[in-house]
Structure formats: structure tokens, C-alpha cells
């Protein structure tokens, strides 16, 4: 270690950053009171063995109950440590994810440069894949000091982080700035097109453009900021748009196009990035708040990767900003559903309760199949080789692309320290309603293309089970969409581009035929339920056990087919159900019930209809049997068509055709 000014020949990999003044609730993601020496994360620790402890229990593991002081934030890169206190940068945004750099990049040695003023200590720590903490080095500082720590990435084969702590003595200690560096790569940084797909969320979209304008230092290698606006509420019509556009110095361009869904919007971003000569395209959702430093981190990491690599950011909950919603995802190859890479991962981890140093599973490197397109950097070299997104409209486009890239030899990395805050789907249920069509069709197509198992593993079995659950739950509009999805599969892959802009209007046009698709704002808009405790005498119905599920299904379907609903069920519901109680094994006992939606914005009236149940179940069964018989033919047909329907030429024709239709 040396304490002199650093020499030349080094470039920044990751700067220490701090939250903006309006982000007080995100401080635990950037700085944390207390040193690492107070926590030891070993495999036999209670916290390591029990990753989902209640909040009261977790308080036992906190660093003396202290928090970093928001008022001590000096700037985006500077923070004070009060006399006698300690501050750790072993946090999500400021610890260095050493194992990811070790695994995917050509970097083997790094250094940490810390500039301070005042008196105290700088201590460097590291962890391993089990979360065990080790002290690496430390120094006493006094006055204006630059401390440089030279560090190796060799020990981080399976996981682990580097970070540093500051401790002030009798006087305060101020961090002026700090960054993690590596020897210069000898090549110039890649140029990126930053693309946002938006649909009637102009306020979100403009806010992110404003955030970018306020952080020009992260835009030095951004060739173009492209907004693909597919809505009727235009971003360009928002108050303040002209000022934001001007402040971005000519880098902002808006393309207005017909609503082609997320896949159509992101495909346009891929297309334009290839056309304008960018090295990368960075795909961003519209309903996010971006941490702007993430743009630099993704680009820097991708530039250093040994071969072209898709690099994505993590997702935090926009309305609970210390909660990590997604840390990494894979596709279960037997079931073809999204899954967690490791069983001990916490789906929604709250850093305000347990920080990085207290959470063992965060120290194991997580390798993924794909990254959500809320923030995903894709090299244009990959696009040129494997094509653009499939024309899926929404759902499964990002997962399919990650699987396709992996099969072509291009990995995907979900990089810690790069993230957005995104509207969480914890309060959504997109398996019902109009989105059910796209879920079923696109999951099926992805399975046909990529499944390594005969007949797609468990896909057909689980698809039939889902049909039964929706039907006994009186979700007939949802089931209509699922049946249409199965029918459309047999039309072949060439049909995907043709229906890209028309399928959603077709689905929405039949909503009026289904009471369960009619949403009203208030439950009082429906007739009052009849007196009584509802079906089963008000008894709380639990989920059938695995051994009972098939007999339960047969009995329930038979009852709903044979027994006609009472005449009063069409006049008034038997009761109201909150969304959390809207489970198939409960709703199946009703003839008529009003159910609130996941967002809490309205409710629908479910009414049992034996004729719909019979006809839909018959049709779904017929289609699944046909799918089983023709699986191998369809799989070959869709696999063979991928390169054509995802090509630049195919998408260009779609963009041009939709532009003419919309003009």
C-alpha cells in the first residue's frame, strides 16, 4: 500500500457515489454506519442459516442501531464521518463486486484510491462466497490524504466483494472521493445508444431524461438517447420537454410509432443502435427511476469483458426503495418458468433491515440466463449475430433473447451496483386478463425453441392445470386468451409480425362478452351480496395437498359442470373477496363473487357459467392433445424461423408497415 498521489496508467472501474438530496430513503444502499468488524458472516451464523428472519430478529444483528446521517452527505461523491463514529461503504452501490470482475473480465488486479481530509482510519475488507469477512489492510490518515490500496482479484472465484470503512478519531473525517481502478485497457470506450420504450407514461419518461441531463458526466460515451414513444400521451407534449431536450445537447431523439409492445419498442432501439454504429444499446423501461451511475458501470464492465457480453442491472422496488426485487434470474429448463439461481436467495431483500455485510447469500456470485429489460446493455455485435427481439409484443422477450444469446456463446451478467427503481409487480397479477394471451403464447414459443426435454418437459401438464384453475375460478376472459394463444401457435412463426400491432385490440374488443373482464372502481357499483356466510358456510378453504389435487380437480369440475348456479347468483353476488383471497381453490366454491384486482383500483364480478366451462375445457383439451402430437414439427418450425423473424430486415418491414398504417 502507498499513500502518495496515484500515478498514470490507471482508469476508473467504479466510483463511490452517494444519493441525491431527494433520495433520503435510499441511504442504506450507499453508506452504512458501523464497521465490518462488528459482523461475522459464517456458515453457522443464525442470519446466514435463516435468510428470512422477522424484522425484530434482524435488529439483533444491526450495527448498534445506528444509521448513516443524511445531513452528512456533502456531495454526490463526498460525505462526513462524525467524531468518534464509523462509516462503512460495504453497501450495494459502493462495495466492489470482485467475483463478477474476476469471472467475466480480463481484469486481474485493481486498486482502491481514497481521498480524505481530517483524522481517522481507512480500512479495507473483503468477503468470500460464504459471506465470511476478512480484514485486508488499513491506514491511519491525518489531513488531506490520498490512500491507495493495491488488491488482487484472484481469491474471488466463486463470490465475494471488496469494500472499505472509515472511522473518525476525535475530529470529523471527510471522504472527498474514492474509486476502484484497474490498469488502462489500451482501447477506447464503446459508444452506446440509450433507449427508452414508453407507452402513456410521459411523466416517468421525462423524469428519467431529466435525471440524465442533470448527470452529464455519465453521458460522455452515450451516442444517442432514443425514446420510442408508442402511446397517445406523448412525451414531447409534456411541460418541460423542450428544456430537457436542449440540456441534453442534441443527443435526445424521439421516435413515435404504433404500439408494438415492449418487444417492438426495444427491437426499434436495437435496430437504431446497429444503424447508427453504436457498440451497445442500453434498453430501459419507462416506469423506472434510474441510478445514472449505473450507465457508466455497465458500459465499463462490458468494455472489459473478455468477449461480447450482455450486462444488465438489478431492480429495486420504486415504492419501497431499499428493497431489492430482482438480483438475478434463470429459466427452469424443465418447467420453463422464471426461477431463482440459488435456493437461499431472498426474493425481496430489504437493505434497511439487513445490509450487504449481514446477508450471506449476496456474497455468492449469481450466474443468470437473462436480465430483465428494465435495464439491459446489449452489444450490437450480439445483435448482428443473433438478431433482434422476437415479435412477442410483451412477455418472455427478454428471457428468450438471453437463452438465444447463451446458445450462441454470449453470456448474460446481472451486475451488482448497477440498478434501477422499477414499479414492482408484487401488486400485479398479469396472469389474468388480456396479458394471459401473451404469457401463454410466448412461453410456449420459447419452450418450443429452447427446451432440451421431449415435449417441453412439464410445459403441457402445467398448461392444462392452469386452464382448469382459471376455469373453476370463473376467469373466462383469461381462458379465452389462453385458448386463442394455443390456436395461434398452429398458424406458425410467420404470423407473429403480422399480428404484432393488432392482437391486443382484438383481445380487448371481446371484453364486453365477459363479466369477469368488466372492472368497476368501487364494490358499491355492484349489487349488495346476499346475506349469509357464502359457500362452505364461511369455512376458510385451504389448498388441496399434492395427493388430493387431481381428485379435487375432477370433483370440482364435475360439480361446476353438472350443478347449475342458483338463479339469484346472476342478480347479486354471494360475497366480496379481496385479491389476496382470490385463490383458485377458494373461488371455485362460489357461484357468484365480486373480486378486487391486484392493484386495488377496482373489482370484477365473477359469475359461474357451466356452458362456458364445458366448451372452453373441451377446446383447451383438444388443442393440448394436438400440440402434443405436433410438438416436434412445431419445435423445428419455430427454431428454423428464429433467424428470419428476428432479423433486421424483418423488423424494418414491420416498422415501415406500421408507420404507413398509422399515418
Buried (B, 14 or more C-beta within 10 A) or exposed (E): BEBEEBEEEBBEBBBBBBBBEEBEEBBBBBBBBBBBBBBBBEEEBEBBEEBEBEEEBBEEBBBEEEBBBBEBBEEBBBBBBBBEBBBBBBBBBBBBBBBBBBBBBEBEEBBBBBBBBBBBBBBBBBBBBBBBBEEBBBBEBEEEBBBBBEBEBEBBEBBBBBBBBBBBBEEBBBBBBBBBBBEEBEEEBBBBBBBBBBBBBBEBBBBBBBBBBEBBEBBEBBBBBBBBBBBEBBBEEBEEBEEBBEBBEEBBBBBBBBBBBBBBBBBBBBBBBBEBEBBBBBBBBBBBBBBBBBBBBBBBBBBBBEEBBBBBBBBBBBEBBBBBBBBBBBBEBBBBEBBBBBEEBBEBBBBBBBBBBBBBBBBBBBBBBBBBBBBBBBBBBBBEBBBBBBBBBBBBBBBBBBBBBBEEEBBBBBBBBBBBBBBBEEEEBBBBBBBBBBBBBBBBBBBBBBBEEEBBBBBBEBBBBBBBBBBBBBBBBBBBBBBBBBEBBEEEBEBBBEBBBEBBEEBEEBBEEBBBBBBEEEBEEBEEBBEEEBBEEEEEBEEBEEEEBEEBBEEBBEEBEEEEBEEEBBEBBBBBBEBEBBBBBBBBBBBBBBBBBBEEEBBBBBBBBBEBBBEBBEBBEEBBEBBEEEBEEBBEBBEEBBEEBBEBEBBEEBBEBBEEEEE
